[in-house]
Amino acid sequence: MRRNAVVITAALLAASFVAGACSDDSDDSSSSVAGDETRTVDRSTTGSEVDSAASTESSDDEVATGLERARSEAAKYSETPTDLGAFSGATPLPTVPGPGRRLGFVECPLPTCSIVGDGVEEAIAAVGWEFVPVTYQAADPSTIAGAIQQDVDYIALTGGEPFEYYAELLEEAKAQGVEVLDSFSAHEVDPDGTGIYSCVGCVPFYGALISSLTNWIIADSGGNAHVITLNLGGLTLLETFNPTVESTLADNCPTCTIDLVEVTATEFGAGAAPGKVVAAVEAAPGESYLLVAFGDLGGGVVDALETAGLADKVTIVVADANTSDISNLEAGRVAAVTGNATFVGGYALVDAALRLDQDVWDQATLTEVLPFQIWTPDDESIEPMVDFGPQFRQLWGIE
């Protein structure tokens, strides 16, 4: 075995819990929010932002071409994935993993984090290692550094907070000669600088996920959608959300318009997101699509829209669905969601740790897109997770 390793799993939106507890931001967001400064972006121009919801005419050919491109891109992710994507071509481990290692996992109290944790725990059990729960104080980010002091060989830490939250942990990890793996974040991969060796489910993955849902909206609307986005400020990966939606609309839907709704961590913790969405839908020029940046962020939104009598005015689409989103999808209250990737991410992190242990680490593998799927209520079978475990275990020589 090599030296010990620390695995930081920045599971998307554990951050909302930690940032909400630790942030000293106010309720004022620097980005526009519904009911305050909701910003409308005109996509009938070159993609630059203008303060008008009106769109100039685009040629029929341009609209038709963009619509066809959107349909094609959305279709790529509408079928159930059957393999591990980038991992399908990975080299099997040279040695079957043995027992004796312990992995500590720090899990935030949000559904997204627990799904990643389920993947990590199942994978750890498969290789015969010990899974050790680790806790920290959400109100004190300095306690994240204390996770490395646990009597474990690996630490999987949920959280997508700003980089400075991890600075002390990363410095201590480098001092001890341990490798650090990140996930579901936009932190810089730089072993000699940040101390992060690679990133699971990060910018390339999230970009593909959000672009696919935006293209689904374009296709479903026939190339003429008004899109309302719901995002959470202050998290590294989510900083890529709005630009991805905007650029996809600019490329494939010149007649589409967009309102950007953003909540701070403080507002999210106070339950303000549903009210801001209701205000945005009320102010929209007509029927709209709501695109939620990740499942946990949209808690209470469906109920709030129904209570306000606005359910028929908006089509809801959710990235990175949690179990509530799946239930709403099956009930026809949500039109489309993406799923699968967070659980796979847990397995992928264990795969990375095993490869570092055996000196066969391949950095390129974990910068690829994890398998995911767009589900709609029309799908005959909606499974929270395709069982990719056997394929990973075959790579590890244990199945």
BABA-828486 format. One record per residue (C-alpha): residue in three letters; chain; z, y negated, x negated. Coordinates in steps of 0.2 Angstrom, whole numbers. Layout:
<nodes>
node res = ALA&chain = A&w = Z&v = Y&u = X
...
</nodes>
This chain:
<nodes>
node res = MET&chain = A&w = 0&v = 0&u = 0
node res = ARG&chain = A&w = -3&v = -18&u = -5
node res = ARG&chain = A&w = 10&v = -32&u = -4
node res = ASN&chain = A&w = 17&v = -37&u = 12
node res = ALA&chain = A&w = 6&v = -48&u = 24
node res = VAL&chain = A&w = 10&v = -60&u = 38
node res = VAL&chain = A&w = -2&v = -61&u = 53
node res = ILE&chain = A&w = -2&v = -76&u = 63
node res = THR&chain = A&w = -10&v = -73&u = 80
node res = ALA&chain = A&w = -13&v = -90&u = 87
node res = ALA&chain = A&w = -15&v = -83&u = 104
node res = LEU&chain = A&w = -24&v = -96&u = 115
node res = LEU&chain = A&w = -11&v = -106&u = 125
node res = ALA&chain = A&w = 5&v = -99&u = 119
node res = ALA&chain = A&w = 3&v = -116&u = 112
node res = SER&chain = A&w = 5&v = -124&u = 129
node res = PHE&chain = A&w = 23&v = -117&u = 129
node res = VAL&chain = A&w = 28&v = -122&u = 112
node res = ALA&chain = A&w = 18&v = -139&u = 112
node res = GLY&chain = A&w = 26&v = -143&u = 129
node res = ALA&chain = A&w = 43&v = -140&u = 123
node res = CYS&chain = A&w = 41&v = -148&u = 106
node res = SER&chain = A&w = 28&v = -162&u = 109
node res = ASP&chain = A&w = 34&v = -180&u = 109
node res = ASP&chain = A&w = 19&v = -186&u = 118
node res = SER&chain = A&w = 19&v = -196&u = 134
node res = ASP&chain = A&w = 11&v = -193&u = 150
node res = ASP&chain = A&w = -3&v = -204&u = 144
node res = SER&chain = A&w = -18&v = -194&u = 138
node res = SER&chain = A&w = -30&v = -201&u = 125
node res = SER&chain = A&w = -44&v = -192&u = 135
node res = SER&chain = A&w = -49&v = -196&u = 152
node res = VAL&chain = A&w = -39&v = -188&u = 167
node res = ALA&chain = A&w = -43&v = -187&u = 185
node res = GLY&chain = A&w = -34&v = -200&u = 195
node res = ASP&chain = A&w = -32&v = -211&u = 180
node res = GLU&chain = A&w = -48&v = -213&u = 169
node res = THR&chain = A&w = -58&v = -198&u = 174
node res = ARG&chain = A&w = -74&v = -200&u = 164
node res = THR&chain = A&w = -91&v = -196&u = 171
node res = VAL&chain = A&w = -104&v = -190&u = 158
node res = ASP&chain = A&w = -123&v = -193&u = 163
node res = ARG&chain = A&w = -133&v = -178&u = 157
node res = SER&chain = A&w = -150&v = -185&u = 162
node res = THR&chain = A&w = -151&v = -194&u = 146
node res = THR&chain = A&w = -150&v = -188&u = 128
node res = GLY&chain = A&w = -133&v = -181&u = 130
node res = SER&chain = A&w = -123&v = -197&u = 126
node res = GLU&chain = A&w = -109&v = -202&u = 137
node res = VAL&chain = A&w = -112&v = -216&u = 149
node res = ASP&chain = A&w = -100&v = -223&u = 163
node res = SER&chain = A&w = -111&v = -219&u = 178
node res = ALA&chain = A&w = -112&v = -203&u = 189
node res = ALA&chain = A&w = -130&v = -208&u = 193
node res = SER&chain = A&w = -144&v = -198&u = 184
node res = THR&chain = A&w = -161&v = -203&u = 180
node res = GLU&chain = A&w = -175&v = -192&u = 185
node res = SER&chain = A&w = -180&v = -177&u = 174
node res = SER&chain = A&w = -196&v = -168&u = 174
node res = ASP&chain = A&w = -198&v = -153&u = 185
node res = ASP&chain = A&w = -203&v = -143&u = 169
node res = GLU&chain = A&w = -188&v = -148&u = 160
node res = VAL&chain = A&w = -176&v = -143&u = 174
node res = ALA&chain = A&w = -185&v = -127&u = 176
node res = THR&chain = A&w = -185&v = -123&u = 158
node res = GLY&chain = A&w = -166&v = -126&u = 156
node res = LEU&chain = A&w = -162&v = -116&u = 171
node res = GLU&chain = A&w = -172&v = -101&u = 165
node res = ARG&chain = A&w = -163&v = -103&u = 148
node res = ALA&chain = A&w = -146&v = -104&u = 156
node res = ARG&chain = A&w = -149&v = -88&u = 167
node res = SER&chain = A&w = -154&v = -79&u = 152
node res = GLU&chain = A&w = -139&v = -84&u = 142
node res = ALA&chain = A&w = -127&v = -80&u = 156
node res = ALA&chain = A&w = -135&v = -63&u = 159
node res = LYS&chain = A&w = -131&v = -58&u = 141
node res = TYR&chain = A&w = -112&v = -57&u = 146
node res = SER&chain = A&w = -113&v = -51&u = 164
node res = GLU&chain = A&w = -114&v = -33&u = 159
node res = THR&chain = A&w = -99&v = -23&u = 154
node res = PRO&chain = A&w = -98&v = -22&u = 135
node res = THR&chain = A&w = -99&v = -5&u = 128
node res = ASP&chain = A&w = -95&v = -7&u = 110
node res = LEU&chain = A&w = -85&v = -18&u = 98
node res = GLY&chain = A&w = -99&v = -30&u = 93
node res = ALA&chain = A&w = -97&v = -35&u = 75
node res = PHE&chain = A&w = -84&v = -21&u = 73
node res = SER&chain = A&w = -96&v = -8&u = 78
node res = GLY&chain = A&w = -104&v = -9&u = 61
node res = ALA&chain = A&w = -88&v = -9&u = 51
node res = THR&chain = A&w = -85&v = 3&u = 38
node res = PRO&chain = A&w = -71&v = 16&u = 42
node res = LEU&chain = A&w = -55&v = 15&u = 33
node res = PRO&chain = A&w = -55&v = 25&u = 16
node res = THR&chain = A&w = -38&v = 32&u = 20
node res = VAL&chain = A&w = -30&v = 37&u = 36
node res = PRO&chain = A&w = -15&v = 24&u = 39
node res = GLY&chain = A&w = 2&v = 32&u = 37
node res = PRO&chain = A&w = 19&v = 27&u = 44
node res = GLY&chain = A&w = 32&v = 16&u = 35
node res = ARG&chain = A&w = 26&v = -1&u = 40
node res = ARG&chain = A&w = 35&v = -13&u = 52
node res = LEU&chain = A&w = 26&v = -27&u = 62
node res = GLY&chain = A&w = 36&v = -41&u = 70
node res = PHE&chain = A&w = 27&v = -49&u = 85
node res = VAL&chain = A&w = 33&v = -66&u = 92
node res = GLU&chain = A&w = 27&v = -68&u = 110
node res = CYS&chain = A&w = 27&v = -84&u = 120
node res = PRO&chain = A&w = 32&v = -82&u = 139
node res = LEU&chain = A&w = 14&v = -84&u = 145
node res = PRO&chain = A&w = 2&v = -71&u = 152
node res = THR&chain = A&w = -11&v = -74&u = 138
node res = CYS&chain = A&w = 1&v = -70&u = 124
node res = SER&chain = A&w = 7&v = -54&u = 132
node res = ILE&chain = A&w = -10&v = -48&u = 134
node res = VAL&chain = A&w = -13&v = -50&u = 115
node res = GLY&chain = A&w = 4&v = -42&u = 112
node res = ASP&chain = A&w = -1&v = -27&u = 122
node res = GLY&chain = A&w = -16&v = -25&u = 111
node res = VAL&chain = A&w = -6&v = -27&u = 95
node res = GLU&chain = A&w = 8&v = -15&u = 101
node res = GLU&chain = A&w = -4&v = -1&u = 107
node res = ALA&chain = A&w = -13&v = -2&u = 90
node res = ILE&chain = A&w = 2&v = -2&u = 80
node res = ALA&chain = A&w = 9&v = 13&u = 89
node res = ALA&chain = A&w = -8&v = 22&u = 86
node res = VAL&chain = A&w = -6&v = 21&u = 67
node res = GLY&chain = A&w = 12&v = 26&u = 67
node res = TRP&chain = A&w = 19&v = 9&u = 62
node res = GLU&chain = A&w = 35&v = 1&u = 70
node res = PHE&chain = A&w = 33&v = -13&u = 82
node res = VAL&chain = A&w = 47&v = -26&u = 80
node res = PRO&chain = A&w = 49&v = -40&u = 93
node res = VAL&chain = A&w = 53&v = -57&u = 85
node res = THR&chain = A&w = 60&v = -72&u = 93
node res = TYR&chain = A&w = 60&v = -91&u = 89
node res = GLN&chain = A&w = 66&v = -107&u = 98
node res = ALA&chain = A&w = 51&v = -115&u = 107
node res = ALA&chain = A&w = 60&v = -132&u = 106
node res = ASP&chain = A&w = 61&v = -131&u = 87
node res = PRO&chain = A&w = 45&v = -127&u = 78
node res = SER&chain = A&w = 54&v = -126&u = 61
node res = THR&chain = A&w = 61&v = -109&u = 67
node res = ILE&chain = A&w = 43&v = -102&u = 66
node res = ALA&chain = A&w = 45&v = -102&u = 47
node res = GLY&chain = A&w = 60&v = -90&u = 50
node res = ALA&chain = A&w = 49&v = -77&u = 56
node res = ILE&chain = A&w = 44&v = -72&u = 38
node res = GLN&chain = A&w = 62&v = -68&u = 34
node res = GLN&chain = A&w = 63&v = -54&u = 47
node res = ASP&chain = A&w = 64&v = -37&u = 39
node res = VAL&chain = A&w = 46&v = -33&u = 43
node res = ASP&chain = A&w = 30&v = -30&u = 33
node res = TYR&chain = A&w = 19&v = -40&u = 45
node res = ILE&chain = A&w = 22&v = -54&u = 58
node res = ALA&chain = A&w = 11&v = -57&u = 73
node res = LEU&chain = A&w = 15&v = -75&u = 79
node res = THR&chain = A&w = 8&v = -81&u = 96
node res = GLY&chain = A&w = 5&v = -100&u = 96
node res = GLY&chain = A&w = -10&v = -112&u = 95
node res = GLU&chain = A&w = -1&v = -127&u = 90
node res = PRO&chain = A&w = -7&v = -140&u = 78
node res = PHE&chain = A&w = -7&v = -134&u = 60
node res = GLU&chain = A&w = 8&v = -143&u = 54
node res = TYR&chain = A&w = 19&v = -132&u = 65
node res = TYR&chain = A&w = 14&v = -118&u = 53
node res = ALA&chain = A&w = 15&v = -127&u = 37
node res = GLU&chain = A&w = 32&v = -121&u = 31
node res = LEU&chain = A&w = 28&v = -103&u = 36
node res = LEU&chain = A&w = 11&v = -104&u = 27
node res = GLU&chain = A&w = 19&v = -111&u = 11
node res = GLU&chain = A&w = 33&v = -98&u = 11
node res = ALA&chain = A&w = 20&v = -84&u = 14
node res = LYS&chain = A&w = 9&v = -90&u = -1
node res = ALA&chain = A&w = 24&v = -91&u = -12
node res = GLN&chain = A&w = 28&v = -73&u = -8
node res = GLY&chain = A&w = 10&v = -68&u = -11
node res = VAL&chain = A&w = 6&v = -63&u = 7
node res = GLU&chain = A&w = -10&v = -64&u = 17
node res = VAL&chain = A&w = -11&v = -74&u = 33
node res = LEU&chain = A&w = -23&v = -70&u = 47
node res = ASP&chain = A&w = -25&v = -83&u = 61
node res = SER&chain = A&w = -33&v = -80&u = 79
node res = PHE&chain = A&w = -39&v = -90&u = 94
node res = SER&chain = A&w = -37&v = -107&u = 85
node res = ALA&chain = A&w = -48&v = -119&u = 75
node res = HIS&chain = A&w = -37&v = -119&u = 59
node res = GLU&chain = A&w = -46&v = -119&u = 43
node res = VAL&chain = A&w = -49&v = -103&u = 34
node res = ASP&chain = A&w = -45&v = -106&u = 16
node res = PRO&chain = A&w = -33&v = -93&u = 7
node res = ASP&chain = A&w = -30&v = -104&u = -8
node res = GLY&chain = A&w = -28&v = -120&u = 3
node res = THR&chain = A&w = -21&v = -117&u = 21
node res = GLY&chain = A&w = -16&v = -99&u = 16
node res = ILE&chain = A&w = -26&v = -92&u = 31
node res = TYR&chain = A&w = -38&v = -78&u = 26
node res = SER&chain = A&w = -47&v = -76&u = 42
node res = CYS&chain = A&w = -48&v = -80&u = 61
node res = VAL&chain = A&w = -49&v = -68&u = 75
node res = GLY&chain = A&w = -57&v = -74&u = 91
node res = CYS&chain = A&w = -59&v = -92&u = 85
node res = VAL&chain = A&w = -72&v = -106&u = 86
node res = PRO&chain = A&w = -88&v = -94&u = 86
node res = PHE&chain = A&w = -80&v = -83&u = 99
node res = TYR&chain = A&w = -73&v = -97&u = 110
node res = GLY&chain = A&w = -90&v = -107&u = 109
node res = ALA&chain = A&w = -99&v = -92&u = 115
node res = LEU&chain = A&w = -87&v = -89&u = 129
node res = ILE&chain = A&w = -87&v = -107&u = 136
node res = SER&chain = A&w = -106&v = -109&u = 134
node res = SER&chain = A&w = -109&v = -93&u = 144
node res = LEU&chain = A&w = -98&v = -99&u = 158
node res = THR&chain = A&w = -107&v = -116&u = 158
node res = ASN&chain = A&w = -123&v = -107&u = 159
node res = TRP&chain = A&w = -117&v = -97&u = 173
node res = ILE&chain = A&w = -113&v = -113&u = 182
node res = ILE&chain = A&w = -130&v = -120&u = 179
node res = ALA&chain = A&w = -138&v = -104&u = 185
node res = ASP&chain = A&w = -128&v = -103&u = 200
node res = SER&chain = A&w = -131&v = -121&u = 205
node res = GLY&chain = A&w = -150&v = -119&u = 203
node res = GLY&chain = A&w = -149&v = -132&u = 189
node res = ASN&chain = A&w = -140&v = -146&u = 198
node res = ALA&chain = A&w = -121&v = -145&u = 196
node res = HIS&chain = A&w = -107&v = -158&u = 196
node res = VAL&chain = A&w = -95&v = -150&u = 184
node res = ILE&chain = A&w = -76&v = -154&u = 183
node res = THR&chain = A&w = -67&v = -147&u = 167
node res = LEU&chain = A&w = -49&v = -144&u = 166
node res = ASN&chain = A&w = -43&v = -144&u = 148
node res = LEU&chain = A&w = -26&v = -146&u = 139
node res = GLY&chain = A&w = -25&v = -159&u = 125
node res = GLY&chain = A&w = -17&v = -156&u = 108
node res = LEU&chain = A&w = -22&v = -138&u = 103
node res = THR&chain = A&w = -35&v = -135&u = 90
node res = LEU&chain = A&w = -46&v = -123&u = 98
node res = LEU&chain = A&w = -47&v = -132&u = 115
node res = GLU&chain = A&w = -53&v = -147&u = 106
node res = THR&chain = A&w = -70&v = -138&u = 106
node res = PHE&chain = A&w = -70&v = -135&u = 124
node res = ASN&chain = A&w = -77&v = -151&u = 131
node res = PRO&chain = A&w = -90&v = -154&u = 118
node res = THR&chain = A&w = -96&v = -136&u = 121
node res = VAL&chain = A&w = -98&v = -139&u = 140
node res = GLU&chain = A&w = -106&v = -155&u = 137
node res = SER&chain = A&w = -119&v = -149&u = 124
node res = THR&chain = A&w = -123&v = -134&u = 135
node res = LEU&chain = A&w = -126&v = -145&u = 150
node res = ALA&chain = A&w = -136&v = -157&u = 139
node res = ASP&chain = A&w = -147&v = -143&u = 133
node res = ASN&chain = A&w = -150&v = -133&u = 149
node res = CYS&chain = A&w = -146&v = -145&u = 164
node res = PRO&chain = A&w = -153&v = -163&u = 162
node res = THR&chain = A&w = -148&v = -167&u = 180
node res = CYS&chain = A&w = -130&v = -161&u = 179
node res = THR&chain = A&w = -115&v = -172&u = 178
node res = ILE&chain = A&w = -98&v = -169&u = 172
node res = ASP&chain = A&w = -80&v = -176&u = 174
node res = LEU&chain = A&w = -68&v = -172&u = 160
node res = VAL&chain = A&w = -50&v = -169&u = 166
node res = GLU&chain = A&w = -37&v = -167&u = 153
node res = VAL&chain = A&w = -18&v = -164&u = 154
node res = THR&chain = A&w = -5&v = -166&u = 140
node res = ALA&chain = A&w = 7&v = -153&u = 136
node res = THR&chain = A&w = 21&v = -163&u = 144
node res = GLU&chain = A&w = 10&v = -164&u = 160
node res = PHE&chain = A&w = 6&v = -146&u = 160
node res = GLY&chain = A&w = 24&v = -141&u = 158
node res = ALA&chain = A&w = 28&v = -152&u = 173
node res = GLY&chain = A&w = 15&v = -144&u = 184
node res = ALA&chain = A&w = 4&v = -159&u = 185
node res = ALA&chain = A&w = -13&v = -150&u = 182
node res = PRO&chain = A&w = -16&v = -145&u = 201
node res = GLY&chain = A&w = -13&v = -163&u = 207
node res = LYS&chain = A&w = -26&v = -170&u = 194
node res = VAL&chain = A&w = -39&v = -157&u = 199
node res = VAL&chain = A&w = -36&v = -161&u = 217
node res = ALA&chain = A&w = -39&v = -180&u = 213
node res = ALA&chain = A&w = -55&v = -176&u = 204
node res = VAL&chain = A&w = -62&v = -165&u = 217
node res = GLU&chain = A&w = -58&v = -178&u = 231
node res = ALA&chain = A&w = -67&v = -191&u = 220
node res = ALA&chain = A&w = -82&v = -180&u = 216
node res = PRO&chain = A&w = -99&v = -186&u = 224
node res = GLY&chain = A&w = -101&v = -169&u = 233
node res = GLU&chain = A&w = -98&v = -150&u = 230
node res = SER&chain = A&w = -93&v = -147&u = 212
node res = TYR&chain = A&w = -89&v = -133&u = 200
node res = LEU&chain = A&w = -72&v = -133&u = 192
node res = LEU&chain = A&w = -72&v = -125&u = 174
node res = VAL&chain = A&w = -54&v = -121&u = 168
node res = ALA&chain = A&w = -52&v = -119&u = 149
node res = PHE&chain = A&w = -41&v = -104&u = 150
node res = GLY&chain = A&w = -32&v = -94&u = 164
node res = ASP&chain = A&w = -14&v = -100&u = 161
node res = LEU&chain = A&w = -19&v = -118&u = 162
node res = GLY&chain = A&w = -25&v = -116&u = 180
node res = GLY&chain = A&w = -9&v = -109&u = 188
node res = GLY&chain = A&w = -7&v = -117&u = 205
node res = VAL&chain = A&w = -24&v = -125&u = 206
node res = VAL&chain = A&w = -32&v = -113&u = 219
node res = ASP&chain = A&w = -17&v = -115&u = 231
node res = ALA&chain = A&w = -17&v = -134&u = 228
node res = LEU&chain = A&w = -35&v = -135&u = 233
node res = GLU&chain = A&w = -33&v = -124&u = 248
node res = THR&chain = A&w = -18&v = -134&u = 254
node res = ALA&chain = A&w = -28&v = -151&u = 252
node res = GLY&chain = A&w = -42&v = -143&u = 262
node res = LEU&chain = A&w = -54&v = -144&u = 247
node res = ALA&chain = A&w = -57&v = -126&u = 244
node res = ASP&chain = A&w = -75&v = -127&u = 252
node res = LYS&chain = A&w = -79&v = -142&u = 241
node res = VAL&chain = A&w = -77&v = -133&u = 224
node res = THR&chain = A&w = -82&v = -117&u = 215
node res = ILE&chain = A&w = -69&v = -111&u = 203
node res = VAL&chain = A&w = -73&v = -104&u = 186
node res = VAL&chain = A&w = -60&v = -98&u = 173
node res = ALA&chain = A&w = -61&v = -94&u = 155
node res = ASP&chain = A&w = -50&v = -81&u = 148
node res = ALA&chain = A&w = -43&v = -74&u = 164
node res = ASN&chain = A&w = -25&v = -69&u = 167
node res = THR&chain = A&w = -20&v = -56&u = 180
node res = SER&chain = A&w = -18&v = -70&u = 194
node res = ASP&chain = A&w = -36&v = -75&u = 190
node res = ILE&chain = A&w = -42&v = -57&u = 192
node res = SER&chain = A&w = -32&v = -56&u = 209
node res = ASN&chain = A&w = -40&v = -72&u = 215
node res = LEU&chain = A&w = -57&v = -66&u = 209
node res = GLU&chain = A&w = -56&v = -50&u = 219
node res = ALA&chain = A&w = -50&v = -60&u = 234
node res = GLY&chain = A&w = -65&v = -72&u = 233
node res = ARG&chain = A&w = -55&v = -87&u = 229
node res = VAL&chain = A&w = -62&v = -89&u = 212
node res = ALA&chain = A&w = -81&v = -87&u = 208
node res = ALA&chain = A&w = -82&v = -81&u = 190
node res = VAL&chain = A&w = -70&v = -77&u = 176
node res = THR&chain = A&w = -72&v = -71&u = 158
node res = GLY&chain = A&w = -61&v = -56&u = 152
node res = ASN&chain = A&w = -57&v = -43&u = 139
node res = ALA&chain = A&w = -56&v = -52&u = 123
node res = THR&chain = A&w = -38&v = -56&u = 121
node res = PHE&chain = A&w = -32&v = -38&u = 122
node res = VAL&chain = A&w = -46&v = -33&u = 109
node res = GLY&chain = A&w = -40&v = -47&u = 98
node res = GLY&chain = A&w = -23&v = -38&u = 96
node res = TYR&chain = A&w = -32&v = -23&u = 90
node res = ALA&chain = A&w = -43&v = -33&u = 79
node res = LEU&chain = A&w = -28&v = -41&u = 70
node res = VAL&chain = A&w = -21&v = -24&u = 67
node res = ASP&chain = A&w = -38&v = -18&u = 60
node res = ALA&chain = A&w = -38&v = -33&u = 48
node res = ALA&chain = A&w = -20&v = -29&u = 42
node res = LEU&chain = A&w = -25&v = -11&u = 39
node res = ARG&chain = A&w = -40&v = -17&u = 29
node res = LEU&chain = A&w = -30&v = -29&u = 19
node res = ASP&chain = A&w = -18&v = -15&u = 15
node res = GLN&chain = A&w = -32&v = -4&u = 9
node res = ASP&chain = A&w = -41&v = -17&u = -1
node res = VAL&chain = A&w = -57&v = -16&u = 10
node res = TRP&chain = A&w = -55&v = -33&u = 19
node res = ASP&chain = A&w = -72&v = -40&u = 26
node res = GLN&chain = A&w = -70&v = -58&u = 30
node res = ALA&chain = A&w = -86&v = -59&u = 40
node res = THR&chain = A&w = -81&v = -46&u = 53
node res = LEU&chain = A&w = -67&v = -57&u = 61
node res = THR&chain = A&w = -78&v = -73&u = 62
node res = GLU&chain = A&w = -89&v = -64&u = 74
node res = VAL&chain = A&w = -88&v = -64&u = 93
node res = LEU&chain = A&w = -76&v = -52&u = 101
node res = PRO&chain = A&w = -84&v = -43&u = 116
node res = PHE&chain = A&w = -81&v = -51&u = 133
node res = GLN&chain = A&w = -88&v = -51&u = 150
node res = ILE&chain = A&w = -92&v = -63&u = 165
node res = TRP&chain = A&w = -85&v = -55&u = 181
node res = THR&chain = A&w = -89&v = -61&u = 199
node res = PRO&chain = A&w = -82&v = -54&u = 215
node res = ASP&chain = A&w = -99&v = -45&u = 217
node res = ASP&chain = A&w = -94&v = -33&u = 203
node res = GLU&chain = A&w = -90&v = -16&u = 209
node res = SER&chain = A&w = -77&v = -13&u = 196
node res = ILE&chain = A&w = -66&v = -27&u = 188
node res = GLU&chain = A&w = -55&v = -19&u = 174
node res = PRO&chain = A&w = -43&v = -31&u = 165
node res = MET&chain = A&w = -48&v = -22&u = 149
node res = VAL&chain = A&w = -62&v = -10&u = 143
node res = ASP&chain = A&w = -54&v = 3&u = 133
node res = PHE&chain = A&w = -60&v = -1&u = 115
node res = GLY&chain = A&w = -45&v = 8&u = 108
node res = PRO&chain = A&w = -54&v = 24&u = 104
node res = GLN&chain = A&w = -68&v = 15&u = 95
node res = PHE&chain = A&w = -55&v = 6&u = 84
node res = ARG&chain = A&w = -45&v = 22&u = 81
node res = GLN&chain = A&w = -61&v = 31&u = 75
node res = LEU&chain = A&w = -63&v = 17&u = 62
node res = TRP&chain = A&w = -46&v = 21&u = 56
node res = GLY&chain = A&w = -48&v = 40&u = 55
node res = ILE&chain = A&w = -35&v = 44&u = 68
node res = GLU&chain = A&w = -46&v = 50&u = 83
</nodes>
